[in-house]
Each structure stands twice: as C-alpha cells, then as structure tokens.
C-alpha cells in the first residue's frame, strides 16, 4: 500500500486540520472552502524517502497537478446478495 504512488484523497488541505486548532478545526475536510482548492496526497511514493512512506503523511497539491508518482485507489463497494 505505501510507497507505490502518492494517493489522491478527496479531503481539502488545511494546515492544522488534525491538530484541533487553526481557523476551521471542526469543518468537514471535504468542504471546498476549507482547503482553498488544494487537496491532500497520502502514503508516499516510490520516489519518497522512507519517512514519507506512511499513511499519516499528508501533502498539499492542486488537483490540476499531474505526475507519474501520483495516483488514486479504486474502490468498489460490496454487492449485496439478494435472497430469492
């Protein structure tokens, strides 16, 4: 999981979002106005030093930015079995 590519997440970036301080400590991190357009990258990439290869690391990036070490994780919800 860690060290392949930086994982793009939906959260908007805020410097003190997880410290319980800052201008908007209780707002939803997915609210657009919180991050002023910047989003969060997590998990490190194959180019990162070992210290960055952990999910607690979060970096700021603009959604328009493209690089070969930035990706996303595709998720599919489980299909509910119907009883016939």
N, C-alpha and C positions, 0 to 999 in steps of 0.2 A: 504494500500500500504506500509506504513512504519511499521517496527517492526516485520515483518514476518521472512524473511531471508535477508541477505545481497544480493543485486542484482549484479550479474556479468555484467559488460558492456564491450563493445569492445575496449574502449579507452585504450591506453598505459598510464602508470603513469608517470607524470612529476611533480616534487615538486611545481614549480611555474607556472604551465600551465594556471591558471586562474588569475594570478596576473599581467600579462603583462610584466613580467621580467623573468630572467633566461636564460639559454643557447639557448632555442628554443621557444620563446614565440609565434611565428606565425606559427609553423608547425602544420600539421594535427595531432590531438591526436591519430588517429588510425594508424599512421605510426610506424612500428615496432621499428625503431632505436631511437625514442623519449623516450620510456619507458624502454629500455634495457631489455625487456622481462617481466617486471612487468605490470600487468593490474589493473583496477580500480574496487573497490566494492563501492556500494552506498546504502543508505537508512536505515542502521541499521538492527538489528535482534532482535529476542525475548530474546537474552542474553545481549543486549546492554543497557547501561544506557539511560535515556530519551533524553539527549542532543544529542546523536548519531542518534536519530530517525527522520532524515530529509534528503531530497534528496541532499542538499548541501554538506553533508559529503562525502568525498571520501577517501578510504583507498587503500593502495598498497597491492597486493598479487601476487603470482606466479600462472600461470594458472594450474599447476600440483596440487596445494593445494586443498584438499577436506575436507569438514566439514559439519555437519548437519545444520548449520545456514548460508550456502552459497547456493544460487540458481540462477535462471535466470527467466526472464519474456518471455513467448512465445507470439509472435506477429504474427498475420495473417492479411495481407492486405485485403482490401475490394474487393469483386468480382464485376467487372464492369458489369452492366446489359446491355445486347445487345438488341437493338430494332429489332424485326422481322417483 
